[in-house]
Amino acid sequence: MRIKKVKISTPFQARVAIYKKFEELSQETKSTRKQDFFRQKLQLMICRDDFQSEAKLLREKCGIPAEGFLDMESCIEWAGIISGQNKLGKKRCSLNEKIEALKAVDSEYIKSFKDLLRNFGIKERWENVVEYYILFDRIDIHELLPKSVEVRIANDEMTGESSLTLKIGCDTELRDILDEWSTVEYYQGIIRAQRGLDLISMTKETRGKLDAIDIGVYVKKQKQKKDRGRDDTIFEKQLRAYELRREGKSYSEIAKEIFGKTSYYDKVGIYIKRIKDAIKSVSLD
């Protein structure tokens, strides 16, 4: 996938080309446990018939191949076309016409894509990986999946002094922070170098008034999450059983493929029910 062959001349083309970098990064890094969990949630969303129907309509409406683009070059060329690049082309346009054309860059596709996100309650942090799926019909780029911990260096508005911030979500677990700790230490080193200090003096932020809220039960529940294990193998078996059933396979045939024994057909029923329940309740929040 060499993108140098394609001229990138519109903002949308540049945005699509960035996915190439995420593909390369995903080959160099290993997915975290939380990213694997997020991938499972995305798989469940993709299993929804209504999501598939809307994704299909979006692809048809905007000229995206039904099975997604096979390479980055063809996707970038498509991005240039829907961005109005072909409308300008060799046509002589006034300055105002060019400005209007730029304002309308990929407006139809963006509107349709935003409508899809809105219709299924998909939050902003999932936007890139969902778009990647729409464009390429793939979800194997783990670096596009949401991050439960974001590490940033922020500058104080008054002093200009750098400080380290961690942005976490309501689904962040202790082990997620531990997984990112090497990144935290990297940024700490940058700040130390900037300050010329051996240690970082951490400032205490005000907790705010929480007297009216009983957060004890929520804190206890969050602490317990660090000991919770997830068996990805079982999830893959459940999903495979569900897919085989949709293909018309009998419970005995599914049991033979997954467990190697046709007598395990009752377990197949449990697996399929669990996936169906998960699909109904899945939310990319």
Number of C-alpha atoms within 10 A of each C-alpha: 10 9 15 8 8 16 13 18 13 18 15 18 22 15 13 19 19 10 18 17 10 15 15 12 15 16 13 9 10 11 16 16 15 20 19 15 16 19 20 17 18 21 15 20 23 17 18 14 11 12 16 14 10 16 20 16 15 19 19 12 12 17 14 19 16 16 14 16 18 13 13 19 19 14 22 23 16 18 28 23 17 20 25 19 19 11 13 14 9 8 8 9 13 9 9 9 12 15 11 11 17 17 12 13 20 22 14 13 18 13 11 18 21 14 14 17 19 12 11 15 12 17 13 13 15 18 17 16 22 24 18 18 18 23 21 19 16 15 18 15 20 22 22 22 23 21 21 20 20 15 17 14 16 12 12 10 8 6 7 9 13 16 17 16 13 12 11 15 11 8 12 17 20 13 15 19 18 12 14 16 14 11 15 19 11 10 18 17 16 14 20 14 11 11 13 10 11 10 11 14 8 8 7 6 6 6 6 6 7 8 7 6 7 9 11 9 8 10 10 10 11 15 12 12 14 13 10 8 8 11 8 13 9 11 15 12 17 22 21 18 27 22 16 16 17 10 9 10 14 15 20 17 21 24 21 16 14 16 15 12 13 17 14 17 18 12 15 26 17 13 19 21 15 15 20 18 10 14 19 12 10 17 15 19 15
